[in-house]
Amino acid sequence: MPNPGGAGGNGLSGFSVHSANSDDAGVMGTLNQEVALAGFGLADPSPRATDPETAARQYLENAIASAAAPSFTMPSPEGLSGGFRLLGTETIELTGTKTVKFRQVFNKIPVYGSLVTVELDENNALIGINSALGAPENVSPVAEVAPAEAVRTLRKAGADPEPGEVGRLVFYYDDRDAEPRWRLCYLFEDVSLAERDEDDDQAPAYAVMPMHNYLVDAHSGEIVVQLNRIAGATTVQALDELGVTRDLRVSANPSPPANLLHDPVANVHTYDHAFRDWQLRKRDLTSQYCTDPPSLSPGAVSAHANATAVVEFLRNVLRRRGLDNRDGPLISSVNCIYWRQPAGPNEWRNAAWIGSQMVYGQRSAGANLVSTAADLDVVAHEIVHGLTQFTANLEYLGETGALNESYSDIFGVIIANFDKPDRDSWDYRIGLTFRGDGNPLRDISNPATRGFPAHMDDYVAKADDDDSGGVHTNSSIHNKAAHAIMVARGADGSPLFSASELAGLFYLALTQHLSRRSRFSDSRRALEASALTLFRLLPQPQIQERLTAIRDAFDSVGIA
């Protein structure tokens, strides 16, 4: 059966149907039969005779019109003409399938966060449809505020849009208003903060994140929401921060002769920021490679080796070519400090993905400094924020931001434990050495040990300016559900999901079925759809066993 979800706090309603789900067999049979009868306007009326985009749109439009799926309809707000805009097609090597994605539009204006994923097999036969659609009620599609006025509003707020930037119109569901409602907004993405003079003590202190997305109401001109964008060959050997000998691929610099921390195979680059402020001196983040000589610091070794490990995990396990899936560079800068978070001489006890690269600080340990790049799970966590940026692009606020954080935690755990064949030996703690006091940052197996909630009944509502609405606090609820999936056992007592299957399951959910405003319940539906694709060739009882484990995991934390 279809899995409709009522409109939640993000204003979007979910629907999912899949060929591998026995409950959906009747619906899928009817949909395929109706498409065959309708034909594709070609001599061969089968979907294999056309391109994936045409086939996917035919399946989508037919499903919306079909009586077999009464809960899957295209909303039709008064005065608005709806449709779907093609986002693109992706071949998923991990599953041998293709996904064709669409964005919902009304009067050619996109619905912020909407997404329809149509999944096809190698012959363009329908495997499944997963969607999140909105109905922008009681909102005019005609802007009353000029784009230039919206830009002036941002500049007054300390933002610095690029010259010529005018934003683009979207329908946005404002669930943070006293009375949640749809708005017509200008969306501005990847906006820098105004430059601050490093020597000017009177300069305004802006938010921690250097890049933001903004939504400006196109009727009133007010800033509706500000969203953070951060959320982290020659082979030589060197010791990392944990005293472990790591193999590093480096490049030779002829003059002066030195080994540069540049891995030309993984396209990983590691730079030394020499204890300068990474925001005030961000233009210098990539000005100086870490080199040997003089010598490779343990922090640089950890940052470089751990980043390479993440890239190789993406490539070898998930068959993804880097964060952008185009073998783009992965850049890190060590020895960073930050003026808003002074912790001591040359200290900045943090790590972050800043929209284009990783930055790492350091904490004092006696007379020494220890880099925050020491733990592989922390490095993986931050880099996966980059993966999220390139794919689902989950906004960094409230429950959606908590989901963003959770996916980074999940991959941090999977990547750090991937080579341990015994699931009982996995360590579900994040950042064990990060603080320096022996306590981890989080424990996804038992969030309460770090004071975090483990059930939706204990969800902590916070203001936007308090940890971006509690993104780190509430991520533990989704983490707990993910942990239950990781430790699920089959009838024979062995882990129900292998390490590779866990990675594939969460990867497909994040990259193929989640969008800007997805929440915990959307992730549940996304994981079910991903499991149906990943395990579609197994016998039906084994598919159902895995689906049941996923559903039980989310039920156990109150995510319906």
N, C-alpha and C positions, 0 to 999 in steps of 0.2 A: 504493500500500500504506500501511497505517497506519505511523506512526513511533513505536513504543513506546520509551520510555527507561527503563532500569533505575533503581531507587531510588538516588539519589545521596546526597550528604552532607546534604541537607535532608529525607530520608526520603520524598520524593514521587516517584512514577513518572509519566512523561509519555506522552501519546498525542495524535496529530494526524492528521486526515483532512480533505481539502478537495476540492471539486468541480472546481477548476481544475487539480488535479494529475493528470496522465494515469496516474500509478502507482496512484492511488486510484479510478480509474473503476469497477472491478468492485465494490469495497466500497460506494461511494456509490450505485451502481445498485441493489444489493441492499438497502441501508438504505432508500432511497426506496420501493422496491417493497414492502418489508415494512410500512412505515408506511402506505402506501396500502391494503394489505390489512387492516391492523388498524383503520383508520378513526379518526376523531376523535370518534366518538360524536355526530355531527351529520348532518343530512340531506345536506349536502355533505361528503363524507369527505376533502376536500382541506385542506391546512393553511391556505389562504387564508381558509377559513370560520371560523377561530378567532383568538384573540389570540396575539401572539408568544410570551408566556410559556407558554401551553398547548402550542403547537406545539413550542417548544424542549424542553420537558420530555418530550413524546412522542418526539421524535427521540433525546433523551438516553437515556431508559429503553429504547427499542428497540435503540439501538446497543449498550448494555451486554448486553442479552439475545441479541443476534444472533450467530449462528455466523460471520457474515461478518467480524467484528472480534474474533477470539478473544483478542487481547492487551488489549482494552478491557473490563475487568471492574470491578465494584464490590467492593473488598476486604471480607472478612467475618470480622474477628477474632472469636475465640470470646467469647461473652457480650455482644457489642455489636450493636445494630440500626442499620444504616446508611441514609442517604438524602441528599437534596440540598435545601439551603435557597436559595430565590430571593434574589439580591442586587439585581437590577434589570435594566431594559432601556434601551439607549441607541441612538439613531439616529445613525449615523456619516455626516454630510453629505459627508465626504471621499470615501466609497466608495459611498454610496447604499444601504448595508446596515444591518442592525440586529444588535446583539449582546445576547444574554440570558446573564447570568452567574449561576452557582450556586456555593455553598460546600458542601463535603462535611461531613456531620455524622454522628456516632454517638451514639446515645442523646440526640439533640438537642444534643450538644456539638460545636461546630465544630472542624475540623481546621485548625490554624494554617497559613496559607500555601496551603491547597488552593484550587483554582479550576477551574471548567469554563466555557469560553466557547463558546456555541452561536451560530453566525452564520447569519443568514437574509437572503433577498433581499426585495424589496418585496412579494412574494406569500407570504411566510413559507416559501418553499422552502429546504431545507437547503443552505447553502454550505459549512460546515465545522464541525468540533468540535475544540477544543484543550483539553487538560486536564492537571492535575497533581494526583494523588490519593495519599493515604497510607493505611496500614494500622496503626492504633495497637494493636500487639500487646503483650500482657503488662502491661497497665495497667488498673487499676480505674477506672471512671467515677464512683466515689463519693468525694467529698472527705472527708479526715480532719481538715483544718485549717479552722477557721471563717474566713469572710471578714474579720471584725474582727481576727483574729490576723494575717492577711496584711497588713492595713493597718498594724498596729503594727510589723511587721517592716520595712516601708518607712520608717516614721517614724524608727526607730532607725538606718536607713542614711542619713538626711539628706534623704529625700524628703518631700514635703508634699502628699499626696492631698487632693482637695477633700472637704469635709464630706459624708458620706453615700456616698462612693465605696466600692464593695465589690468591684470587678473583675468579670470574667466568665470562666467556665470555658472552656478550650480544651485540645485535645490538641496537645502541642508535642513535636517530635522534637529531642532534645538531642544534637546531633552534637559538642558540645564536651566531653562527659563522656568519661572514660577508656574506657568501653564505651557507645557511642551507644545511646540508648534513647528510647522514648516516655514522656512524663510528662503527668500531668493538672495543669494550671497555672491560676492566676488571672492574667488579662491586665489590666494597668492601663495606660491610654494617656494621653499628654500630661500627665504628672505633673510639677509644678514642684519645684524644689529648695527647701529651707527658706530663708526669708529670712535674709540676712546683714546685720548692722549695718555700714554703710559705715565707721564709726569704730571698730569692734571688731577690733583686730588679732589677738585670740585666737579669733575665730570660725573654724569649720572651713572648710578650702578644699575645696569640692566640685568635681565634674568641670566641664569647660569648657562643655558644652552645658546650657542652662537648662531644657529640657524633655526628658523621657525616657519611654520605654515600659518597663514592668517585667513579667517573668513570674516568679511565685512558685509554687513547687511546692505543690499542694493536698494532698499527702500528708506531706511532710517539713517544710514551712513555710519552706524556704530560698529565697533569691532565685536563680533559675536564670540569668537574663541581664538586663542593663540595656542598653537600646538608645537611642542618641542620636536626637533628633528634628531636629537641624540638618543636617545634612549638610554667606551669602550676601543759553465759551472765546474766550480772547483769545490771539492768537499773538504772541509776542515772539521776538527773536533775542538770543543770548548766546554767549560763547565757553566751550567746555568745557575739561577738563584737558589735552586734546591740542592746544588752540589752534584747534579747528574751530568754525565758527559753526553753531549748532544752532537749529532752529525749535522753540519750546516753546509748548504750549497752557497757558494759565494762567487763573486765576479772579481777579476783582477783589474786593478787600476795601474796603468803603466807608469805614470809619473805624477807624483812620487809613487813608487811601488807600494801597493797595499792590497789587502783583501777587503772588498766592499761587501757589506751585508745586503747583497742583491742576489736573490735566487732566480736565475733566468728561466728555470723550468716551471716553477710554481708562480712566477711573476710576483714575488714577495720582496718588498723593499723596507729596510729598517734604518731610521735616521736618528741622530743624536740632537736633541733640542737644547742641550747644554744648560739645563735648569732655567730656561726662559719661560715666560708666560705663554701658554699655547694659544690663548685667545688674542692677547694684545700683539703677539708676534707670530700670528698664524701664517703669515707669508714666508716665514723662515722655517716652518716645520719640516720642509724637505730640502733644506739648503745644505745639509752635511750628513753624508752616510756615516753610519757606524763603521769603523775600520780597524784593521789589524795589520801593521802597527797603527797607533801605540799599543793597544790591547783591547780585546773585546770584553766589555763588562758583563757580568753574569746577567744583569737585567736585559741587556741587548740580546744576549744569547737566548734567553727565555722568550722574549717577544718575537724574535725571528723564527726560532724553531717551533714555537707553538702556533704561530700564524701559518707556517708551512704545513703543520699537521692538520689544521683546519681545512686549508685548500685541498690537500690530498684526500681528506675524508670526503669532501664534497665531490671530488673528481672520481675517486675509486668506489665509494659506497653509493652515492646518490647520482653519479654520472652527470654532475653539474660542473660546468667550466667556470669556476670562480663565482663571486657574488653576482656579477652581471650576466653569467652564463655565456660570456664572450671572452673568457680568459683575461679580463681586465686586471690591472694591478691591485694588489692588496698592500696598503702603505701603513706603516707604524712609525711613531716617533716616541722615543723613550726620553727620560730625564726632563719631564715637563712639570711646570708648576702652574698655579692658577690663582690670580689675584683675589678672587672672591672667596677662596677657601684656604687661607693661610694656616698651615699646621706646624710650622717651624722652618728653620733654615733649609731651603731646597726641598721642602716636603710638599707633596700634594697626594693625599691618600685616596686616590681614585684612579679609575680607568674608564675610557669612554669611546664610543663610536660617535664621531662628530659630523656625520653626513657624507664624508669623503674618505676618512681614514681613521685609524686608531691612535689615541694618545694615552700614554701611561705616565703616572706619577710614581711616587716612592714614599716609603715611611722610614722613620729612623729606627735603628736597632742597635742601641749603644752608639758606638762611634761610626757605624756603617749605615748605609741606606739600602733598603730592599725594594726592588721594583714591584709594582702591582701586576706585572706581567708574569709573575712566578708560576701561578696556577694555570694549568691548561684549561680547566673548566671556566675560569674567569675570562681568559682570552677568547675561548669559543663563544661564551655568552655574549660578549661585546661584539664580536665579529658577526654573530647571527643577527644582531640588530641591523647590520648592513644588509644581510640576506633578506630580512623582513622589509627593509626600505625598497629593495629592488623588486619585491614580489607583492605581498599582501599590502604593504605600506600602512600597517595598522597605526592609527593615530595614537599619540602618547598622552593619553588622558583617561582617567577613570577606569572603568572596567575594560575598555578596549586597550588602554595602556597597560593594565595588569596582564592582559592576554599577551601583549607584545613582550613584556618581561618574562612571562612564563615560558613562552617558546624558546627564549634565549636560555633560560635555566634548563629546560628539557634537553636541548642540544648540548649544553655544557656538560650535563651528566652523561649523556650517551657517548659523546666524543671522548671524554676523559676515561670512560670505563669500557670502551668498545673492544679492546684487546683482552679483556678478562672473560674467559669462556664460562666461568662459574657465576651465575647471576647472584648467588648468595654473597659473593665477594665484592659486589659493586658498592661504591661509596656514593651515597645520595646527597652528600653535603656539598655546598658551593663555597669556594673561596676559603679553604681551611687555613691558609697562611696569610690571607689578605689583611686581617686586622692585627696579627702579631700577638694575640692573646690566647691562641689555641682554640678560639671559637669560630665556627664558620659564619658566613653571611646568612645563609639559609640552609635548611634541610628539607628537601622535598618529601622525604619519607615521614617526617614528623615535624610539621611547621611549628607546632606549639613550643618546641624546645628553644626556638628563637623568638617566641612571642607573637607569632603570626597565626591568623585564622586558618582553619582547615575545612570549613563548611560555609555555605552561603548564608546560613542563619547568623553567622558571625562576621559577615561582610562589613568592613569599616568604611563608612562614607566620610570623605575628607574634602576640604575645599580645594579648588583648582591649584592654589599656590602652596598646598601642603603635599609634597611628593607627587605633584601632578595628579591630584585626586586619589592618592594612595596606590600608585601603580606597583610599588615594591611590596607593600603590605598585603594587598589582596591577590597578588599573583600566586600566593601560596595555595589558594583554594583550587585553582586549575592545576597547579603543580601536584597537589595531593591526588587528584584524579589521574594525572599522567603516571604518577608512581604506581597506582593500583594497576594500571595497564602494564607497566614494566614488569611487575612481579606476578602477574596473572599466570596461573598454572593450568595445564590441560588435565584431562582425565588420568593420564599416566604419571602425573606429578612433575613433568618437565615444563620449563617455561613455554607459555603459549605462543610468545613472539620471540624470534631470534633478535639479536642486536641489530642486524641489517634490516629486519622487518620493522622494528621499532623506529629506526631512523627513516625508513621509507614511508611509514605511516604518517608520522608527524610532518615530514617534508612535503608530502603530497597535500596534506590538509592546509599547511601554511601557504604554499606557493600556488595552489590551484583553486582553493575553495574559500579563502578568506579575503576580506577587502577592508577598506579604511575603517569602517565602523563596526566590524564584527565583534561579538561578545562571546562569553563562555558558552552559551547555548549554540551559537553558530559553530564554534569549534567542535562541539559534540557532533553536530550534524556533518561537519566536514570530515571528521575522523571516521565516522560510519561510512560515508561515501568513499573515502580513500581506502578503507579496508575492503569494501566490496570490489573495488578495482584491483587492488594489490593481490587479493586472494581469490579472484573470480574463477580461476581454473581448478580450485580445490573442490572436493565433494561438498555438497550442500550442508551436511552436518558440521563439517569443519569450519565453513564460513559462518554458520550460525553460532558456533562456539566462540569465535572471535568477536562477532558482533555483540554477543551477550556480555563478554568480558568488558568491552568498551562501554556499553550501556550501564552495566553494574558499577563501573568505576565512576562515572558521572553521577549516577543516582546516589552513590555513597557520600558525595559532597554537596548534594542538593542542587546540582545543575540539571535542570529538566529539559 
